[in-house]
């Protein structure tokens, strides 16, 4: 296990970001690539991870372990990207909807749709990492259960059971917030 701290990468009281990038670039790239498929998004987040470290260097404890810290930054940036992508998709859907009905927008329906999207995002954020992967691969990336099973090296039955449980959890969260979908 990598036990290096931020202090291990200081040179004369200054963070040697080039050494950190050389050491952890491929590791962080792999984490991002497992979550996103767009090459530009991957590269953007990869550079942002090290930029966040550089910008916050003065504020952070120099004795924290660098690898978990970089992983935390990476996960937060990936979540942020998913939210942006989700909001962009919603915005595009709304714009298409507006165009199709010649600007006769049902404001209440759009507000409900926006609220539901927020509830879904919050619920996804609360899932375990593997559950998030399964949910996102199935519902956002439109992958088949067989594909997900192969990628995650899990049985198709496990994927189906997990999706069923996550759907129930999602319906429960929506119902708690006033959106009833029946049983």
LOROTI-912282 format. One record per residue: y, z, x of N, C-alpha, C, O in turn. Coordinates in nm, 4 decimals, padded with zeros to 6 digits. Atoms other than C-alpha are relative to their C-alpha. Example, Ala and Ser with C-alpha at 12.3 -4.5 7.8 and 13.67 -1.06 7.14 Angstrom:
<atoms>
- npy:npz:npx:capy:capz:capx:cpy:cpz:cpx:opy:opz:opx
- -00.1190:00.0000:00.0890:-00.4500:00.7800:01.2300:00.1200:00.0000:00.0900:00.1181:00.0665:00.1936 $
- -00.1190:-00.0060:-00.0820:-00.1060:00.7140:01.3670:00.1090:00.0730:-00.0770:00.2198:00.0899:-00.0261 $
</atoms>
This chain:
<atoms>
- npy:npz:npx:capy:capz:capx:cpy:cpz:cpx:opy:opz:opx
- -00.1185:00.0000:00.0843:00.0000:00.0000:00.0000:00.1241:00.0000:00.0883:00.1257:00.0612:00.1951 $
- -00.1255:00.0121:-00.0728:00.3492:-00.0787:00.1170:00.0843:00.1251:-00.0228:00.1296:00.1498:-00.1345 $
- -00.0767:-00.1243:00.0120:00.5315:00.2496:00.1872:00.1379:-00.0093:00.0630:00.2015:00.0934:00.0870 $
- -00.1304:00.0151:-00.0643:00.8472:00.1048:00.3416:00.1122:00.0363:-00.0973:00.1074:00.0037:-00.2159 $
- -00.1161:-00.0386:00.0805:01.1746:00.2470:00.2169:00.1161:-00.0924:00.0329:00.1097:-00.1727:00.1260 $
- -00.1214:00.0786:-00.0245:01.5172:00.0889:00.1966:00.0480:00.0262:00.1435:00.0918:-00.0653:00.2132 $
- -00.0463:-00.0399:-00.1339:01.6023:00.2806:00.5162:-00.0713:-00.0800:00.1105:-00.0130:-00.1053:00.2159 $
- 00.0742:00.0775:-00.0995:01.3305:00.0833:00.7021:00.0608:-00.1377:00.0243:00.0286:-00.2029:00.1236 $
- -00.0573:00.1345:-00.0113:01.5352:-00.2332:00.6488:00.1482:00.0037:00.0361:00.2200:-00.0951:00.0203 $
- -00.1395:-00.0115:-00.0442:01.8667:-00.1036:00.7772:00.0098:-00.0344:00.1478:-00.0785:-00.0027:00.2275 $
- -00.0290:00.0316:-00.1384:02.0145:-00.2346:01.0970:00.1439:00.0423:00.0239:00.2363:-00.0193:-00.0294 $
- -00.1335:-00.0535:-00.0272:02.3118:-00.0359:01.2266:00.0735:00.0388:-00.1282:00.1931:00.0137:-00.1425 $
- -00.0615:-00.0468:00.1236:02.3735:00.1114:00.8817:00.0251:-00.1089:-00.1025:00.0894:-00.0840:-00.2044 $
- -00.0184:00.1130:00.0916:02.3675:-00.2307:00.7128:-00.1380:-00.0502:-00.0413:-00.2300:-00.0557:00.0404 $
- 00.1273:00.0494:00.0510:02.0886:-00.3668:00.4936:-00.0284:-00.1389:00.0565:00.0547:-00.2290:00.0456 $
- 00.0400:00.1303:-00.0539:01.9036:-00.6530:00.6640:-00.0735:-00.0769:-00.1093:-00.1965:-00.0787:-00.1138 $
- 00.0548:00.0681:00.1182:01.8515:-00.8604:00.3500:-00.0913:-00.1155:00.0390:-00.1860:-00.1462:-00.0335 $
- 00.0834:00.1130:-00.0433:01.7037:-01.1533:00.5456:-00.1438:00.0444:00.0274:-00.2383:-00.0272:-00.0056 $
- 00.1345:-00.0525:-00.0276:01.4092:-00.9395:00.6602:-00.0697:00.0352:-00.1315:-00.1891:00.0098:-00.1472 $
- 00.0573:-00.0353:00.1306:01.3563:-00.8110:00.3042:-00.0463:-00.1254:-00.0719:-00.1556:-00.1288:-00.1284 $
- 00.0362:00.1267:00.0655:01.3579:-01.1669:00.1693:-00.1248:-00.0587:00.0664:-00.2173:-00.1016:-00.0025 $
- 00.1156:00.0548:-00.0716:01.1150:-01.2822:00.4379:-00.1275:00.0784:-00.0322:-00.2361:00.0212:-00.0413 $
- 00.1159:-00.0853:00.0237:00.8863:-00.9872:00.3651:-00.0511:-00.0088:-00.1433:-00.1722:-00.0120:-00.1651 $
- 00.0397:-00.0149:00.1404:00.8857:-00.9850:-00.0171:00.0209:-00.1244:-00.0862:-00.0132:-00.1229:-00.2045 $
- -00.0315:00.1189:00.0784:00.9924:-01.3341:-00.1263:-00.1215:-00.0556:-00.0745:-00.1143:-00.0797:-00.1951 $
- 00.1178:00.0608:00.0648:00.6424:-01.4709:-00.1955:-00.0613:00.0948:-00.1033:-00.1120:00.0497:-00.2060 $
- 00.0537:-00.0989:00.0946:00.5316:-01.1479:-00.3674:00.0804:-00.0011:-00.1303:00.0231:-00.0063:-00.2392 $
- -00.0868:00.0000:00.1176:00.8309:-01.1443:-00.6035:-00.0109:-00.1343:-00.0736:-00.0109:-00.1384:-00.1966 $
- 00.0157:00.1331:00.0603:00.7951:-01.5207:-00.6612:-00.1250:-00.0042:-00.0886:-00.1209:-00.0582:-00.1992 $
- 00.1253:-00.0008:00.0760:00.4350:-01.4678:-00.7778:00.0150:00.0783:-00.1300:-00.0338:00.0352:-00.2345 $
- -00.0217:-00.0796:00.1213:00.5383:-01.1963:-01.0231:00.0777:-00.0817:-00.1029:00.0413:-00.0858:-00.2204 $
- -00.0849:00.0784:00.0916:00.8065:-01.4205:-01.1732:-00.0781:-00.1192:-00.0538:-00.0719:-00.1482:-00.1733 $
- 00.0761:00.1192:00.0410:00.5791:-01.7281:-01.1816:-00.1050:00.0343:-00.1048:-00.1376:-00.0493:-00.1890 $
- 00.0979:-00.0420:00.0999:00.3228:-01.5298:-01.3821:00.0637:00.0232:-00.1362:-00.0070:00.0307:-00.2367 $
- -00.0695:-00.0257:00.1266:00.5877:-01.4696:-01.6499:00.0760:-00.1209:-00.0521:00.0913:-00.1366:-00.1733 $
- -00.0816:00.1150:00.0404:00.7925:-01.7901:-01.6540:-00.0594:-00.1277:00.0566:-00.1287:-00.1251:00.1583 $
- 00.0543:00.1258:-00.0492:00.7059:-02.1548:-01.6141:00.1071:-00.0963:00.0499:00.0769:-00.1870:00.1275 $
- -00.1080:00.0893:-00.0407:01.0447:-02.3223:-01.5667:00.0399:00.0298:00.1446:00.0805:00.1414:00.1772 $
- -00.0262:-00.0182:-00.1435:01.0987:-02.3750:-01.1928:00.1418:00.0490:00.0272:00.1622:00.1347:00.1132 $
- -00.1389:-00.0435:-00.0221:01.4782:-02.3362:-01.2165:00.0189:00.1462:-00.0380:00.0894:00.2200:00.0307 $
- -00.0089:-00.1402:00.0420:01.4422:-02.0074:-01.4074:-00.0642:00.0911:00.1044:-00.0118:00.1982:00.1352 $
- 00.0702:-00.0793:-00.1009:01.1943:-01.8804:-01.1484:00.0880:00.0174:00.1234:00.1039:00.1283:00.1744 $
- -00.0843:-00.0062:-00.1201:01.4229:-01.9668:-00.8578:00.1267:00.0813:-00.0245:00.1723:00.1543:00.0635 $
- -00.1201:-00.0759:00.0346:01.7262:-01.8225:-01.0370:-00.0286:00.1509:00.0031:00.0475:00.2280:00.0615 $
- 00.0341:-00.1421:00.0028:01.5556:-01.4895:-01.0988:-00.0348:00.0493:00.1403:00.0027:00.1601:00.1786 $
- 00.0375:-00.0382:-00.1358:01.4119:-01.4840:-00.7465:00.1243:00.0328:00.0834:00.1287:00.1355:00.1511 $
- -00.1217:-00.0271:-00.0776:01.7573:-01.5108:-00.5907:00.0770:00.1181:-00.0589:00.1375:00.1957:00.0151 $
- -00.0696:-00.1116:00.0643:01.9020:-01.2670:-00.8470:-00.0594:00.1352:00.0400:00.0139:00.2331:00.0532 $
- 00.0652:-00.1255:-00.0385:01.6452:-01.0000:-00.7492:00.0618:00.0527:00.1290:00.0987:00.1698:00.1380 $
- -00.0519:-00.0425:-00.1289:01.7698:-00.9924:-00.3917:00.1514:00.0225:-00.0047:00.2048:00.1049:00.0696 $
- -00.1436:-00.0197:00.0175:02.1328:-01.0232:-00.5009:00.0277:00.1371:-00.0620:00.1209:00.2063:-00.0212 $
- -00.0160:-00.1323:00.0631:02.0957:-00.7150:-00.7243:-00.0227:00.1095:00.1038:00.0524:00.2070:00.1084 $
- 00.0256:-00.0973:-00.1056:01.9449:-00.5235:-00.4319:00.1209:00.0092:00.0929:00.1670:00.1187:00.1252 $
- -00.1140:00.0052:-00.0921:02.2300:-00.6332:-00.2051:00.1235:00.0664:-00.0619:00.1910:00.1457:00.0039 $
- -00.1195:-00.0546:00.0662:02.5023:-00.5441:-00.4583:-00.0105:00.1505:-00.0222:00.0908:00.2203:-00.0182 $
- 00.0181:-00.1421:00.0314:02.3531:-00.2006:-00.5351:-00.0397:00.0832:00.1213:-00.0655:00.2028:00.1085 $
- 00.0453:-00.0668:-00.1217:02.2631:-00.1114:-00.1771:00.0722:00.1318:00.0256:00.0081:00.2317:00.0584 $
- -00.0782:-00.1212:-00.0291:02.5431:00.1434:-00.1366:-00.0298:00.1128:-00.0985:-00.0153:00.2300:-00.0638 $
- 00.0194:-00.0994:00.1058:02.4524:00.3220:-00.4631:-00.1395:00.0606:-00.0025:-00.1586:00.1682:-00.0592 $
- 00.1389:-00.0462:00.0143:02.0774:00.3629:-00.4205:-00.0415:00.0928:00.1134:00.0128:00.0886:00.2238 $
- 00.0576:-00.0936:-00.0968:01.8808:00.6323:-00.2414:-00.0744:-00.0806:00.1061:-00.1614:-00.1613:00.0735 $
- 00.0574:00.0783:-00.1101:01.7827:00.4949:00.0990:-00.1470:00.0353:00.0259:-00.2159:-00.0351:00.0998 $
- 00.1387:-00.0413:-00.0223:01.4494:00.6804:00.0863:-00.0962:-00.0479:-00.1091:-00.2145:-00.0142:-00.1057 $
- 00.0919:00.0512:00.1022:01.3108:00.5028:-00.2219:-00.0834:-00.1121:00.0603:-00.0406:-00.1820:00.1521 $
- 00.0888:00.1054:-00.0472:01.0204:00.2707:-00.1678:00.0510:-00.1337:-00.0528:00.0825:-00.1473:-00.1710 $
- -00.0642:00.1262:00.0335:01.1432:-00.0863:-00.1659:-00.0839:-00.0879:-00.0937:-00.0291:-00.1531:-00.1826 $
- 00.0846:00.0891:00.0799:00.8431:-00.2653:-00.3203:00.0081:00.0325:-00.1491:00.0324:-00.0583:-00.2285 $
- -00.0127:-00.0309:00.1426:00.8444:-00.0753:-00.6540:00.1419:-00.0239:-00.0528:00.1605:-00.0627:-00.1682 $
- -00.1388:00.0231:00.0408:01.2240:-00.0987:-00.6624:00.0225:-00.1490:-00.0290:00.0840:-00.1846:-00.1295 $
- -00.0126:00.1445:00.0215:01.2087:-00.4787:-00.6240:-00.0776:-00.0447:-00.1245:-00.0318:-00.1312:-00.1990 $
- 00.0791:00.0329:00.1191:00.9352:-00.4970:-00.8892:00.0778:00.0382:-00.1262:00.0799:-00.0378:-00.2230 $
- -00.0795:-00.0433:00.1147:01.1557:-00.2989:-01.1295:00.1143:-00.0951:-00.0279:00.1375:-00.1319:-00.1431 $
- -00.1093:00.0968:00.0159:01.4511:-00.5313:-01.0695:-00.0554:-00.1289:-00.0594:00.0028:-00.1857:-00.1518 $
- 00.0612:00.1255:00.0454:01.2224:-00.8308:-01.1210:-00.0362:00.0066:-00.1479:-00.0044:-00.0849:-00.2239 $
- 00.0401:-00.0146:00.1408:01.0800:-00.7025:-01.4508:00.1214:00.0011:-00.0915:00.1199:-00.0618:-00.1973 $
- -00.1202:-00.0052:00.0825:01.4264:-00.6254:-01.5851:00.0651:-00.1373:-00.0134:00.1108:-00.1742:-00.1216 $
- -00.0596:00.1337:00.0059:01.5556:-00.9723:-01.4947:-00.0855:-00.0954:-00.0848:-00.0315:-00.1808:-00.1551 $
- 00.0889:00.0834:00.0820:01.2489:-01.1367:-01.6550:00.0220:00.0319:-00.1478:00.0339:-00.0592:-00.2297 $
- -00.0259:-00.0392:00.1391:01.3023:-00.9359:-01.9764:00.1325:-00.0566:-00.0488:00.1427:-00.1079:-00.1602 $
- -00.1325:00.0525:00.0355:01.6672:-01.0347:-01.9765:-00.0083:-00.1507:-00.0258:00.0527:-00.2016:-00.1198 $
- 00.0151:00.1453:00.0153:01.5684:-01.4011:-01.9339:-00.0704:-00.0327:-00.1316:-00.0308:-00.1260:-00.2014 $
- 00.0696:00.0226:00.1267:01.3222:-01.3788:-02.2271:00.0954:00.0198:-00.1175:00.0934:-00.0562:-00.2143 $
- -00.0966:-00.0229:00.1086:01.5978:-01.2324:-02.4431:00.0952:-00.1177:-00.0124:00.1232:-00.1639:-00.1230 $
- -00.0922:00.1139:00.0012:01.8351:-01.5129:-02.3435:-00.0699:-00.1227:-00.0567:-00.0136:-00.1941:-00.1397 $
- 00.0748:00.1152:00.0508:01.5671:-01.7752:-02.4060:-00.0240:00.0130:-00.1501:-00.0126:-00.0848:-00.2240 $
- 00.0231:-00.0245:00.1420:01.4865:-01.6160:-02.7432:00.1286:-00.0223:-00.0797:00.1266:-00.0857:-00.1852 $
- -00.1278:00.0176:00.0684:01.8549:-01.6034:-02.8402:00.0410:-00.1468:-00.0013:00.0964:-00.1949:-00.1002 $
- -00.0318:00.1421:-00.0061:01.9008:-01.9638:-02.7259:-00.0807:-00.0761:-00.1041:-00.0273:-00.1630:-00.1730 $
- 00.0852:00.0645:00.0992:01.6059:-02.0720:-02.9410:00.0518:00.0275:-00.1405:00.0579:-00.0628:-00.2240 $
- -00.0537:-00.0355:00.1316:01.7484:-01.8853:-03.2385:00.1284:-00.0774:-00.0258:00.1493:-00.1304:-00.1349 $
- -00.1263:00.0730:00.0150:02.0894:-02.0417:-03.1773:-00.0261:-00.1470:-00.0287:00.0377:-00.2055:-00.1162 $
- 00.0330:00.1408:00.0237:01.9365:-02.3898:-03.1563:-00.0559:-00.0192:-00.1407:-00.0209:-00.1158:-00.2085 $
- 00.0544:00.0092:00.1352:01.7405:-02.3278:-03.4761:00.1103:00.0107:-00.1045:00.1110:-00.0620:-00.2039 $
- -00.1111:-00.0163:00.0939:02.0542:-02.2099:-03.6506:00.0853:-00.1258:-00.0037:00.1247:-00.1712:-00.1111 $
- -00.0811:00.1224:-00.0049:02.2492:-02.5146:-03.5324:-00.0708:-00.1153:-00.0719:-00.0072:-00.1912:-00.1451 $
- 00.0753:00.1044:00.0703:01.9717:-02.7475:-03.6538:00.0025:00.0236:-00.1503:00.0169:-00.0698:-00.2293 $
- -00.0031:-00.0359:00.1418:01.9632:-02.5628:-03.9834:00.1355:-00.0341:-00.0599:00.1439:-00.0885:-00.1700 $
- -00.1359:00.0309:00.0480:02.3397:-02.5956:-04.0186:00.0154:-00.1507:-00.0206:00.0688:-00.1952:-00.1222 $
- -00.0125:00.1440:00.0082:02.3213:-02.9667:-03.9521:-00.0761:-00.0559:-00.1204:-00.0251:-00.1419:-00.1922 $
- 00.0847:00.0502:00.1070:02.0395:-03.0238:-04.2007:00.0562:00.0283:-00.1392:00.0385:-00.0528:-00.2301 $
- -00.0487:-00.0327:00.1344:02.2099:-02.8522:-04.4919:00.1504:-00.0213:-00.0135:00.2148:00.0322:-00.1037 $
- -00.1424:00.0351:00.0065:02.5573:-02.9890:-04.4191:00.0908:00.1216:-00.0128:00.1791:00.1272:-00.0984 $
- -00.0829:-00.1201:-00.0094:02.7072:-02.6516:-04.3361:-00.0035:00.0899:-00.1231:00.0871:00.1716:-00.1398 $
- 00.0179:-00.0927:00.1117:02.5855:-02.4802:-04.6576:-00.0929:00.1114:00.0453:-00.2103:00.1148:00.0083 $
- 00.0810:-00.1031:-00.0644:02.4649:-02.1751:-04.4678:-00.0168:00.1199:-00.0918:00.0779:00.1666:-00.1550 $
- 00.0288:-00.1246:00.0693:02.2953:-01.8821:-04.6343:00.0179:00.1122:00.1023:-00.0731:00.1425:00.1795 $
- -00.0367:-00.0990:-00.1002:02.4676:-01.6104:-04.4326:-00.0963:00.1178:-00.0003:-00.1345:00.1671:00.1059 $
- 00.0922:-00.1139:00.0092:02.2402:-01.3341:-04.5586:-00.1323:-00.0318:00.0683:-00.1864:00.0514:00.1412 $
- 00.1264:00.0406:-00.0599:01.9297:-01.5256:-04.4536:00.0108:-00.0036:00.1522:-00.0806:00.0405:00.2220 $
- -00.0198:00.0054:-00.1445:02.0711:-01.5866:-04.1052:00.0122:00.1402:00.0595:-00.0404:00.1667:00.1676 $
- -00.0144:-00.1382:-00.0470:02.1658:-01.2201:-04.0680:-00.1368:00.0676:00.0054:-00.1681:00.1385:00.1010 $
- 00.1349:-00.0561:00.0018:01.8127:-01.1188:-04.1680:-00.0831:-00.0554:00.1151:-00.1553:00.0182:00.1822 $
- 00.0752:00.0647:-00.1073:01.6656:-01.3681:-03.9242:00.0410:00.0579:00.1360:-00.0439:00.0817:00.2220 $
- -00.0502:-00.0574:-00.1237:01.8852:-01.2307:-03.6462:-00.0513:00.1430:00.0180:-00.0936:00.1810:00.1272 $
- 00.0483:-00.1387:-00.0045:01.7895:-00.8708:-03.7304:-00.1500:00.0033:00.0309:-00.1959:00.0856:00.1101 $
- 00.1441:00.0067:-00.0260:01.4205:-00.9631:-03.7360:-00.0262:-00.0333:00.1470:-00.1160:00.0235:00.2091 $
- 00.0155:00.0366:-00.1412:01.4571:-01.1248:-03.3932:00.0246:00.1196:00.0908:-00.0462:00.1381:00.1897 $
- -00.0287:-00.1202:-00.0792:01.6095:-00.8045:-03.2559:-00.1169:00.0985:-00.0077:-00.1569:00.1563:00.0933 $
- 00.1133:-00.0912:00.0178:01.3250:-00.5962:-03.4016:-00.1196:-00.0500:00.0800:-00.1884:00.0286:00.1452 $
- 00.1114:00.0593:-00.0742:01.0695:-00.8349:-03.2522:00.0200:00.0191:00.1497:-00.0744:00.0546:00.2204 $
- -00.0280:-00.0190:-00.1431:01.2389:-00.8197:-02.9100:-00.0224:00.1444:00.0419:-00.0815:00.1706:00.1467 $
- 00.0189:-00.1420:-00.0304:01.2446:-00.4396:-02.9190:-00.1491:00.0354:00.0027:-00.1946:00.1101:00.0893 $
- 00.1431:-00.0284:00.0065:00.8777:-00.4303:-03.0188:-00.0712:-00.0576:00.1226:-00.1584:00.0079:00.1797 $
- 00.0598:00.0626:-00.1183:00.7826:-00.6707:-02.7377:00.0313:00.0832:00.1243:-00.0561:00.1048:00.2082 $
- -00.0384:-00.0827:-00.1147:00.9760:-00.4584:-02.4867:-00.0827:00.1282:00.0067:-00.1058:00.1814:00.1152 $
- 00.0781:-00.1241:00.0050:00.7706:-00.1560:-02.6005:-00.1488:-00.0191:00.0261:-00.2232:00.0785:00.0358 $
- 00.1425:00.0273:-00.0237:00.4356:-00.3268:-02.5394:-00.0353:00.0197:00.1471:00.0508:00.0154:00.2350 $
- 00.0497:-00.0044:-00.1373:00.2210:-00.2809:-02.2310:00.0125:-00.1400:00.0591:00.0196:-00.2385:-00.0144 $
- -00.0208:00.1272:-00.0678:00.2571:-00.5568:-01.9720:-00.1032:-00.1061:-00.0426:-00.0670:-00.2207:-00.0694 $
- 00.1042:00.0962:00.0367:-00.0770:-00.7211:-02.0574:00.0175:-00.0449:-00.1456:-00.0017:-00.1623:-00.1773 $
- -00.0236:00.0348:00.1403:00.0005:-00.7072:-02.4311:00.1179:-00.0968:-00.0112:00.1129:-00.1921:-00.0890 $
- -00.1152:00.0897:00.0008:00.3395:-00.8694:-02.3656:-00.0422:-00.1404:00.0399:-00.0044:-00.2386:-00.0239 $
- 00.0461:00.1307:-00.0470:00.1715:-01.1487:-02.1712:-00.0752:-00.0734:-00.1104:-00.0482:-00.1902:-00.1386 $
- 00.0819:00.0621:00.1043:-00.0804:-01.2140:-02.4481:00.0885:-00.0456:-00.1153:00.0775:-00.1591:-00.1616 $
- -00.0881:00.0299:00.1138:00.1831:-01.2016:-02.7229:00.0895:-00.1198:00.0313:00.1009:-00.2118:-00.0498 $
- -00.0923:00.1070:-00.0382:00.4281:-01.4276:-02.5368:-00.0739:-00.1313:00.0209:-00.0264:-00.2372:-00.0202 $
- 00.0767:00.1227:-00.0224:00.1607:-01.6747:-02.4293:-00.0409:-00.0639:-00.1330:-00.0367:-00.1861:-00.1474 $
- 00.0480:00.0525:00.1266:00.0325:-01.7083:-02.7855:00.1154:-00.0462:-00.0897:00.1132:-00.1578:-00.1416 $
- -00.1051:00.0289:00.0971:00.3532:-01.6977:-02.9901:00.1188:-00.0775:00.0552:00.1814:-00.1538:-00.0184 $
- -00.1170:00.0674:-00.0547:00.6214:-01.8249:-02.7528:-00.0368:-00.1242:00.0809:00.0369:-00.2228:00.0818 $
- 00.0413:00.1149:-00.0816:00.4300:-02.0582:-02.5232:-00.1046:-00.0853:-00.0704:-00.1478:-00.1874:-00.0169 $
- 00.0946:00.0747:00.0848:00.1895:-02.1765:-02.7990:-00.1322:-00.0313:00.0709:-00.1894:-00.1388:00.0533 $
- 00.1280:00.0206:-00.0674:-00.1174:-02.1337:-02.5814:-00.1127:00.0421:-00.0936:-00.0971:00.1320:-00.1763 $
- 00.1164:-00.0313:00.0814:-00.4601:-02.1273:-02.7414:-00.0704:00.1224:00.0571:-00.0557:00.1557:00.1747 $
- 00.0705:-00.1214:-00.0397:-00.6776:-01.8178:-02.7305:-00.0903:-00.0276:00.1202:-00.1008:00.0546:00.2112 $
- 00.0890:00.0370:-00.1103:-00.9209:-01.9970:-02.5006:00.0776:-00.0099:00.1321:00.0293:00.0353:00.2360 $
- -00.0825:00.0120:-00.1201:-00.6400:-02.0782:-02.2526:00.0436:00.1381:00.0508:00.0381:00.1667:00.1704 $
- -00.0448:-00.1349:-00.0358:-00.5086:-01.7215:-02.2593:-00.1157:00.0770:00.0626:-00.0988:00.1460:00.1631 $
- 00.1199:-00.0675:-00.0494:-00.8611:-01.5898:-02.2076:-00.0283:-00.0387:00.1447:-00.0565:00.0473:00.2282 $
- 00.0256:00.0471:-00.1359:-00.9074:-01.8052:-01.8976:00.1063:00.0503:00.0968:00.0740:00.0995:00.2049 $
- -00.1096:-00.0404:-00.0888:-00.5643:-01.7269:-01.7509:-00.0033:00.1484:00.0333:00.0238:00.1877:00.1468 $
- -00.0017:-00.1444:-00.0198:-00.5991:-01.3520:-01.7965:-00.1370:00.0562:00.0359:-00.1536:00.1767:00.0548 $
- 00.1366:-00.0408:-00.0340:-00.9705:-01.3450:-01.7176:-00.0488:00.1100:-00.0953:-00.0981:00.2144:-00.0527 $
- 00.0424:-00.0955:00.1041:-01.0464:-01.1662:-02.0455:-00.0804:-00.0769:-00.1043:-00.0687:-00.1990:-00.1146 $
- 00.0803:00.0671:00.1020:-01.2865:-01.2405:-02.3269:00.0888:-00.0460:-00.1154:00.1937:00.0124:-00.1424 $
- -00.0740:00.0494:00.1159:-01.1678:-01.4407:-02.6248:00.0065:00.1065:-00.1083:00.1072:00.1188:-00.1780 $
- 00.0032:-00.1076:00.1000:-01.2718:-01.1496:-02.8474:00.1094:00.1024:00.0284:00.1774:00.1490:-00.0630 $
- -00.1051:-00.0974:-00.0365:-01.0413:-00.9153:-02.6554:00.1378:-00.0553:-00.0347:00.2226:00.0175:-00.0863 $
- -00.1294:00.0626:00.0294:-00.7513:-01.1602:-02.6919:00.0250:00.0015:-00.1503:00.1348:00.0346:-00.1948 $
- -00.0133:00.0014:00.1461:-00.8156:-01.1963:-03.0673:00.0291:00.1390:-00.0542:00.1160:00.1562:-00.1398 $
- -00.0196:-00.1384:00.0457:-00.8397:-00.8201:-03.1171:00.1401:00.0483:00.0369:00.2082:00.1118:-00.0437 $
- -00.1335:-00.0409:-00.0443:-00.5241:-00.7615:-02.9136:00.1073:-00.0651:-00.0868:00.2014:00.0020:-00.1294 $
- -00.0984:00.0692:00.0846:-00.3315:-01.0249:-03.1114:00.0021:00.0581:-00.1412:00.1088:00.0752:-00.2002 $
- 00.0069:-00.0592:00.1338:-00.4545:-00.8772:-03.4402:00.0728:00.1346:-00.0027:00.1509:00.1630:-00.0935 $
- -00.0633:-00.1322:-00.0072:-00.3460:-00.5285:-03.3338:00.1516:-00.0129:00.0186:00.2279:00.0630:-00.0413 $
- -00.1434:00.0197:-00.0233:-00.0074:-00.6564:-03.2095:00.0703:-00.0520:-00.1250:00.1845:-00.0151:-00.1525 $
- -00.0584:00.0484:00.1274:00.0522:-00.8436:-03.5385:00.0191:00.1161:-00.0959:00.1229:00.1275:-00.1612 $
- -00.0104:-00.1171:00.0877:-00.0203:-00.5230:-03.7304:00.1159:00.0891:00.0443:00.1938:00.1376:-00.0377 $
- -00.1085:-00.0823:-00.0551:00.2137:-00.3315:-03.5017:00.1363:-00.0627:-00.0331:00.2298:00.0075:-00.0716 $
- -00.1258:00.0707:00.0279:00.4858:-00.5970:-03.5475:00.0356:00.0120:-00.1476:00.1505:00.0400:-00.1818 $
- -00.0244:-00.0125:00.1441:00.4471:-00.5937:-03.9272:00.0447:00.1412:-00.0354:00.1339:00.1600:-00.1182 $
- -00.0357:-00.1399:00.0263:00.4652:-00.2140:-03.9259:00.1453:00.0255:00.0395:00.2204:00.0874:-00.0358 $
- -00.1380:-00.0190:-00.0461:00.7879:-00.2170:-03.7224:00.0984:-00.0689:-00.0941:00.2034:-00.0134:-00.1267 $
- -00.0879:00.0731:00.0916:00.9400:-00.4791:-03.9512:00.0084:00.0727:-00.1346:00.1157:00.0828:-00.1941 $
- 00.0024:-00.0716:00.1280:00.8321:-00.2846:-04.2606:00.0836:00.1277:00.0082:00.1558:00.1614:-00.0857 $
- -00.0793:-00.1219:-00.0189:00.9848:00.0360:-04.1202:00.1493:-00.0284:-00.0083:00.2272:00.0585:-00.0475 $
- -00.1409:00.0366:00.0010:01.3153:-00.1513:-04.0925:00.0396:-00.0769:-00.1270:00.1482:-00.1343:-00.1354 $
- -00.0345:00.0557:00.1307:01.2982:-00.2834:-04.4489:-00.0431:-00.1434:-00.0263:00.0007:-00.2034:-00.1245 $
- 00.0493:00.1354:00.0209:01.1214:-00.6184:-04.4109:-00.1474:00.0079:-00.0354:-00.2319:00.0230:00.0528 $
- 00.1371:-00.0194:00.0480:00.8051:-00.6014:-04.6244:-00.0736:-00.1329:-00.0044:-00.0288:-00.2286:-00.0675 $
- 00.0840:00.1199:-00.0005:00.5333:-00.8582:-04.5597:-00.1331:00.0249:-00.0677:-00.2268:-00.0525:-00.0483 $
- 00.1267:-00.0302:00.0664:00.2625:-00.6994:-04.7714:-00.0983:00.0606:00.0959:-00.0595:00.1130:00.2004 $
- 00.1035:-00.0642:-00.0836:-00.0665:-00.5810:-04.6258:-00.0443:-00.0834:00.1137:-00.1303:-00.0415:00.1912 $
</atoms>
